[in-house]
Amino acid sequence: MDNESHFLCEAIALAHKNSQNGGRPFGALIVKNGEIVSTGVNEIIATNDPTAHAEMTAIRLASRKLKSPNLQGCTVYASGHPCPMCMAAMRLAGVSAVSYAYSNDDGAPFGLSTAAIYEDLAKPFAEQSMTIRYVRIRLEGQPDLYADWKRSQDERL
């Protein structure tokens, strides 16, 4: 068995165990240089946190363990197709690759597909199901938020 298959089987095993413990059937691993850095399972039911997806919990743990928000050089192995939130978090963290074992098509008959969310996000803001508006507000008498942040960052260097 190659490494990719091995790690995907481990993600599926985590998902099975989580499901048997009353959670949703999702597990994920973050691997760097062939070593598992972190694992995660879907904790939405246990925590009532809609962001507690397996990939997100694994990212949070890996970032703490590596003492960096930069996960460049890491690969995520997920039992299921990562949702848009998880995919965006992986990109923001610099994850280099992702592999998953179950597709959105595999999950659809069980209510476990995020394909509709991907489709909605591909539309222009005005056509999406959620209202999204840009409202340009600035605090009077205060420095610009982003310019002030950049200045403070430059001063730290």
N, C-alpha and C positions, 0 to 999 in steps of 0.2 A: 504494500500500500504506500503510495506517495505521501509526502507531507501534507499537501492540500487536502487529500481525502481523509488523512488521519485527523487533522484539525477540524474539518467539517463534521466528522463522526463525533468528536468530542463536544462540539457545539450542539449537535442533535441530542447527545446523551444528557447534557445540561438541560436542554429544553424538555426532554422526557421527565427528568427528575423534578423539574419545576412544575410541570403539569400534574404529576402525581402528588405534589405537595399543595395543590390548589391554585397554582399560578397559571399564567398563560404559557403556551408551548413555544417559548423562544429562549435561546441561549446564544452566547457569543464569546469569542476569545480574541485577545489582541496578542499578536506574536511579533517579536523582533529578533532578528538574527537566529531564527529557528527555535527560540525559547518563548514559552507562554509568559507574558508580562501580567495579564489579568484575565479574569473571566467575569461574565455577568449573566444574569437571567432577568426576565421580565418581572418587575416588582410592582406593577401598576395596582394589582389587587391588594397586595400586602401593605402598600404605602399610600394608596389613593393619590398617587402622583402620576399624572398622565405622561410625564416625560421619563418615567423610570423603565424605559425599554432596555432590553438586554445589552444592546450596543452602547447605549448611553451610560449604563452602570459600569460597563467594562472600560469605557473611555475615561470616566471620572476616576476609577481606581488606577488605571494605567498612568494617568497624568500625575496623580499623587505619588505613585510608586517611583516614577521616573523623575519626579520633581520638576516637571515641565509641562506646559500646555501644548508643546510641539511634539507630535507623535510621528514625525517624519521617519520613514524607514520601517514603520509598523504596518502589519496586515491585519485586517479584521476578518475573522471567520464567523459567519452567522448562520444559524439554523434556517432562518427565513429571510426573504427579500427585505432589506432594510427600508424603512419608511423614509419619506422625504426629510423629516426632522433628523433622523439618525444619519442619513447620507450627508446632509448639510453639516452636521457636527463633525463627521469624519473628515470632510473637506476642510473645515475651519481648523481642525486639529492637525492637518497635514498628513493624515493617514495616506500611505502610498498605494494600497490596494485593498479590495474587499472581495471576498468569495462567499456565496451563500448556497445552501442546499435545497431549499424549497422556494419556488417562485410564487409570485402573486397569483398566477393561474392555479397553482397547487392549493393555495390557501383560500381562494374565492368561495368554493362550496361550503366552507366552514366559517365564513365571515372574517377571515384573517388576511384579506388582501388590502393593500393601500393603493391599488392602481387608480381608483377614482380620485384620490388626493393628488397623485402625480398629474393626472389629466387636468384637474382644476387649476393646479399651480402653473401649468403650461399656458394658461389663458392670460390675456392682458388683465391688469388689476380690475378694471371696470366690469369685466365679465366673470370674475371669480365669485364663488358663493359667499365669501366673507367680505364685508365692506373694508376697503383699505384706502385710507386717505392721507395725503401729505398736508399738514397744517403748519405753516412756517410761523413759529412762535419763538421769541427770544426774551430773556429776562431783562427788563429795563435796568440800567445802571450796573449790570454785571458783564464781565468779559464773555466773549463768545465761548460756548462750552467746548467745542473741539479745538479751537485755537489755544484756549487756556490749558487744556490737557496736553497738547503738543508742546507748549512752552514748558510745562512742568516736567515732561519727559526729557526734553533737551537739557534742562537744568540738572537733571540727575546724572547725565553723562559727563 
